[in-house]
Amino acid sequence: MALWDEVVAAYARPGVPEICLQLQDEFGQNTSLLLWAAMARPGDEAVLARGAAAARSWDETALKPLRAVRRALKPPCPPVADAAREGLREDVKAAELRAERVLVETLEGLSGGDRDASALAAVTAAARAWGQPVPSEALAALVAALA
């Protein structure tokens, strides 16, 4: 199973979307980076640092702009018809998901397939490499929800 498929299956587990949103919105984390770390479990700090750098670049280039447009399209925008606005919002949502996939596949290429670390250690190291402080309890909740 490809890592992207693992990430999608993990994200569908109860509680995972809510925890990911909290980590993203409250703590400024990149959830694709964290999910990659939890699934690929790279133990090498240099790999995690390269992953965080790649995620940061892609976040600025694609993910943040797409997310901002998707969120801006959520409320009504008269005189644009709601159906047209919602249709466009769904297209942007699909593009955002595709951008997430591109990032996860890029990160997968960095990890090399060796699962050297525990999921919690890898997620904690990825969050640290991302550079935003996050409570260890929030990361532990994500790992527990993924288990």
Steps between C-alpha positions, in 0.01 A plus 500: 500500500636842404561746781231733363245220532615439858465871580148517350394188694649639821328836450167318476537358852279648772649809659791540256351784291414701812845451651667593170292816474592596856869441430472707181281787620604535864865401483599589142607146410502348154283191536635333186848519653373353828304221329803417286716484812246279680472261206856499360665538845833634377757490778757724336480863618649617168218326308245665728664839449493454120138391528409808702680726250315337209168527683562865590576588138196311366282644775581854386485419129182292482329395822447831676373682189259216412378471860442876516293495179300197616422666832415832333248321280314346793255787577256637244648754261213692338431547218676170419251213512554262790513197270773660288699606807469154658602334173812712482570433869486125432744543210739692727457235770598232248806705399594540868474122550715445191758742640500302828561183300788658309658597833455155658645332190794743506559426868474127436786534254714658770440231762636205307262248657697426820267527799763559764318704763184456703203693364499735800873568476473567126196730536666689787819544298301612193309758706829625643652517148194695384590757761165573666456403866231243564401329823623142520148395602363617164760296312437198721126533428571489127718191531240329721223579250712356221573176686 
